[in-house]
Amino acid sequence: MSALSFYPALAAAVVALTTVAAQAESSGRFTMSPVDDGFVRLDKETGSMALCTKRGSGWSCLPMDDRQKALRDELDRLKAENTELKDEVRRLEETFVTGKPGDSGPGGGPQVGGPPGGLPPSGLPELKLPDEEDVDHAVDYLERMIRKFRERFEDFGDKTDPNRTPDSPPKSDDTPRDPTPL
């Protein structure tokens, strides 16, 4: 073999061996980084880190505080809670639309053919504002209720009057009382 063909073959072998060594080193699970008292071991699969120090006759690695793990755990907890809340909202919407808990059609949606109970096809009850007659009726009822309360209160005051004797009739005022019942 001539010297000219030997050098390129040697260069190719060195390049091939360097590439294989770099791949073997990068394909490992752990990465080591030197620090003052030893080195930090990083697990490439889980992301956990450990501080490795020489103790006595051997090395020992102790896990380091993992602040990211606490954040990941909190994120997982919040995702689970969010999923539960979405399921609860879906369940409540189905109950409101159909009027029965868990009564849904195919695919988890409302029943086919529209919701029962006289609800409109949209599934939501139709809201209607009271007209003037309804408002007048409610106000009249409230006035009668207040009048009766006032009369009862005055009767109670008459009965507890310290100047009243058991034989004397209760005081009567000249206010006419509404004979209309509630």
C-alpha atoms as one frame of an Amber mdcrd trajectory, in Angstrom:
protein
   0.000   0.000   0.000   1.433   3.331  -0.907   1.696   6.235   1.497  -0.621
   8.316  -0.623  -3.481   5.837  -0.346  -2.756   5.140   3.343  -3.384   8.728
   4.576  -6.842   9.139   3.061  -7.868   5.739   4.406  -6.564   6.697   7.857
  -8.413  10.023   7.716 -11.645   8.236   6.739 -11.239   5.761   9.593 -10.633
   8.564  12.120 -13.708  10.451  10.902 -15.829   7.278  11.062 -14.630   6.421
  14.572 -15.188   9.997  15.780 -18.735   9.969  14.392 -19.520   6.620  16.028
 -18.065   7.815  19.369 -20.100  11.063  19.203 -23.288   9.115  18.451 -22.632
   6.694  21.330 -22.040   9.579  23.719 -25.131  11.549  22.612 -27.393   8.503
  22.597 -26.887   7.867  26.333 -29.655   8.528  28.801 -27.601  10.764  31.127
 -25.535  13.884  30.623 -22.853  14.805  33.151 -21.751  18.391  33.845 -18.899
  19.192  36.261 -19.571  21.422  39.314 -17.496  22.389  42.390 -18.109  19.294
  44.549 -18.628  16.699  41.806 -20.978  16.772  38.849 -24.646  17.179  37.963
 -26.333  14.228  36.264 -29.226  15.092  33.930 -31.632  12.345  32.913 -32.543
  13.126  29.308 -35.738  11.049  29.420 -37.343  12.440  32.588 -35.546  15.767
  32.974 -34.653  15.017  36.599 -31.282  16.159  37.930 -29.064  14.750  40.658
 -25.918  16.080  42.336 -23.228  13.392  42.365 -20.361  13.694  44.850 -17.512
  11.421  45.990 -18.237   9.974  49.425 -15.803   7.676  51.068 -14.761   5.020
  48.589 -17.512   5.646  45.976 -19.785   8.126  44.311 -23.366   8.853  45.378
 -26.033  10.865  43.599 -28.786  12.723  45.464 -31.825  14.158  43.659 -31.888
  17.927  43.369 -34.936  20.087  44.067 -37.139  19.947  41.016 -39.144  23.146
  40.861 -40.310  22.267  37.381 -41.808  18.996  38.651 -43.981  20.908  41.121
 -45.146  23.175  38.296 -45.846  20.179  36.029 -47.807  18.484  38.821 -49.863
  21.654  39.390 -50.479  21.962  35.656 -51.640  18.331  35.481 -53.946  18.904
  38.481 -55.456  22.009  36.859 -55.950  20.184  33.549 -57.794  17.384  35.353
 -59.928  19.897  37.270 -60.704  21.752  34.033 -61.816  18.498  32.402 -64.054
  17.690  35.389 -65.619  21.169  35.279 -66.262  20.922  31.536 -67.958  17.559
  32.090 -70.087  19.079  34.875 -71.110  22.011  32.639 -72.018  19.576  29.865
 -74.069  17.477  32.304 -75.890  20.550  33.655 -76.614  21.812  30.137 -78.091
  18.424  29.225 -80.192  18.453  32.390 -81.447  21.950  31.611 -82.228  21.201
  27.977 -83.893  17.817  28.445 -85.155  18.245  31.980 -83.683  14.886  32.960
 -80.131  14.263  34.223 -78.028  12.185  31.861 -80.824  12.032  29.264 -79.063
  12.778  26.033 -79.144  11.658  22.488 -76.410  10.058  20.384 -73.032  11.738
  20.702 -73.890  13.287  24.064 -76.067  16.032  22.567 -79.721  16.797  23.297
 -82.394  14.266  22.385 -83.306  13.931  18.758 -86.716  15.430  18.032 -86.372
  18.392  20.352 -86.475  18.712  24.097 -89.578  17.608  25.999 -91.651  19.699
  28.342 -92.821  22.301  25.875 -89.437  23.996  25.545 -88.751  25.725  22.246
 -86.539  23.885  19.691 -83.495  25.914  20.787 -83.654  24.038  24.071 -83.866
  27.166  26.164 -87.083  28.398  27.759 -88.549  31.516  26.212 -88.370  34.430
  28.631 -91.198  36.967  28.515 -91.299  40.313  30.286 -94.449  41.063  32.284
 -96.943  43.411  30.700 -98.463  46.425  32.465-101.414  44.425  33.791 -99.073
  41.912  35.457 -97.100  44.733  37.070-100.304  46.404  38.344-101.464  43.100
  39.819 -98.122  42.610  41.624 -98.160  46.187  42.996-101.758  45.796  44.231
-100.803  42.581  46.002 -97.816  44.278  47.624 -99.974  47.229  48.800-102.502
  44.839  50.395 -99.726  42.920  52.095 -98.158  46.110  53.527-101.576  47.343
  54.702-102.247  44.052  56.520 -98.806  44.120  58.098 -99.360  47.683  59.307
-102.788  46.726  60.761-101.298  43.731  62.574 -98.508  45.887  63.917-100.980
  48.515  65.181-103.133  45.801  66.808-100.045  44.440  68.496 -99.183  47.953
  69.750-102.717  48.386  71.116-102.533  45.067  72.940 -99.191  45.905  74.541
-100.137  49.487  75.538 -99.220  49.838  79.256-102.079  52.371  79.823-104.739
  49.973  78.542-106.829  48.100  81.099-108.153  44.593  80.418-111.719  45.931
  80.208-111.009  48.786  77.791-111.486  48.088  74.089-108.512  48.553  71.802
-108.039  52.000  70.281-109.609  52.415  66.935-108.448  54.919  64.415-110.439
  56.305  61.589-108.448  54.553  58.876-110.666  52.376  56.767-109.433  48.773
  56.492-109.366  47.038  53.157-111.774  44.112  53.275-110.114  42.543  50.186
-108.192  39.432  51.216-104.726  38.706  49.912
